[in-house]
Amino acid sequence: MNGLLESLWTHFDVTVAILLFGIGFTTLLLHQNLIKKIIGLNIMDTAVFLFLTTQGFITDRSAPILKEGAEAAAGYVNPIPSGLVLTGIVVSVSVTAVMLSLTIRLFRRYHTLEIDSMTLMMKGEGD
Amino acid sequence: MQLVQNVPFFSIMLSMIAAFVSPMLGRRAAKWLSVGLAGAVVCLHIWFLPFMAGFEGSYTYMMGHYPAPWGNELRAGLLEAVVALALSAVMLLSELSGMNKLQRQIDPQKQVFFYVMCDLVLAGMLALIYTNDLFTAYVFIEILALSSCALMMARQVGHTMVASMRYMIMSLLGSGLILIAICLTYNLTGHLLMENIHDVIAVYARDGEYALPITVIIGLFIAGIAIKCGVFPFHMWLPDAYGYSTSAASAVLSSVVSKSYFFLLVKIFYRVIGIDVIMSDMALNLMLVLGVLSMILGSIGAIRCLDIRRMVAYSSVSQIGYLFAWVGLGSTIGVAAAMFHLVVHALCKSMLFLSVSPLCDASGDSKRFEDLRGAGYRYVIPGLAFSIGAMSLVGIPILGGFFSKIFFAEAALFGTRWIRVALLASLALSTLLNAFYFMHTVLTLYRKPKDNFVFQPFQKSRLTTATLSAFGIINLFIGFFAKDIIRFITTGIENLA
């Protein structure tokens, strides 16, 4: 038990990322309200980005931007995870935009944000 | 290096350029650009396939001037060529055949964007098939998810909008899981190119290191792709999405989008993790269980439908289940059977979706079985096309579906005792259920209309009739080439490893 706690503490960044992912995942899956679902999605994405960034980070090294006098790769953190995170952020922003615009459309049509009541109304309207 | 080896790169680039140019064009220009693009990709692959059939093994294609551990790569082999040809042919025929219906169902100003999304789906499909880089695959997974969502909701009715919301939610959960799997893979191996990861994981597997993380990675990939394909417990969005969007969109979604995700999964198994590691891993059982559940419960869902398009949509759930179950079997012949069925099912299912919509037009725009009686006489070619597709999926001899069923049964014999029994039993049960709902539908199409049926005149479209005839002929004769296709696929799978 102590060993588990200790390893959770040494990797506390990963622990936080996993907790955040869990919070986001359950919010996205279980909440009825579309806006809350979108918030959950964003929390989930942030958790993944946090996880990725911390994996690329190496203590006592600087950001991967070339400085004068320090050309050796050993002076810098791994740049690839940061690059992946940037791509991920772009994807996440565009997905959020699409979800929000869909939410606006659905709200205009059904005057609610609850997905279950939308489904009920949808079943009533036939084709 | 020969010119023909550029085909994978050219087809992806052409699709991206077309998607970029289309929004600036008018409605008609964008439409014909998109159709021309799909046609060009099909022609390029007709040129490419014989070359790959004569080519020993496979080759990688460097993008830009950065060599292996840094740059981005494409990789082409025989299997990729076969699948890309089949799926791009489906894309071309779907766009042509659904064109008239689409013009009536979609707001004229939005039609340009429908074709932009078609181009993007084509680009995403080709990129997922040919990419040799895990992160490129992730980016194109997201591109496919967004563009297929847009295709789905192009016809704006309540059903499609709620369905596309549900689809987005499920799809994002799936991409989240895939992204984590990619992160873990990168952590473990320090690479993103498939070959390099494969080498590192092979060393780990030999030394027995990191067994648990590798199992978790495989499980995450399987779960992510299963959510995206709409396998049984994750299929809630699927019937509405396929059942209410315009017919071209349903055909593309069911036959191109979900098949490319599935192909990517197989590619990850062979090229990233390594098939020996996969086959000895217990995470594969997850795939088997999901597949078997999906096969049976998807068919039961289809039987309960009163609406022909929802029925065809549910049947997709059950057919994707076959693919999952037989890859989950964990033998090369199982994967070959699944790949053959992927091609057959892509050609069949898109034809079913596309022939249903004119049949509904011929029945006063109704999708209910009671109104569809006699529709096969009112509109002959779509009726015949539907019957051919339905018979093929049931497994009537000489049609493509018959060979995939035989191949499935043969592959199941290679499993361990319990798996063999379970797979053969579920194959038999699912075929029985398939036969029940498909034959019931075909008979309905040729029954006497009900007494109070009022015939409403409808417009027949020559384009739809012509493309459905072409589709019917392809599906009718694919059985005759089954041997060659299976040979191509088996060689392709050998080259994949």
Interface residues (C-beta under 8 A of the other chain):
Chain A: F21 F25 L28 L29 L34 K37 L41 M44 D45 V48 F51 L52 Q55 I80 P81 L84 T87 G88 V91 S94 V95 V98 M99 L102 T103 R105 L106 R109 Y110 I115 M118 T119 M121 M122 E125 D127
Chain B: F135 V139 E142 A145 L146 C149 A150 M153 Q156 V157 G158 H159 M161 V162 S164 M165 R166 M168 I169 L172 L173 S175 G176 L179 I180 C183 Y186 N187 L192 Y244 K367
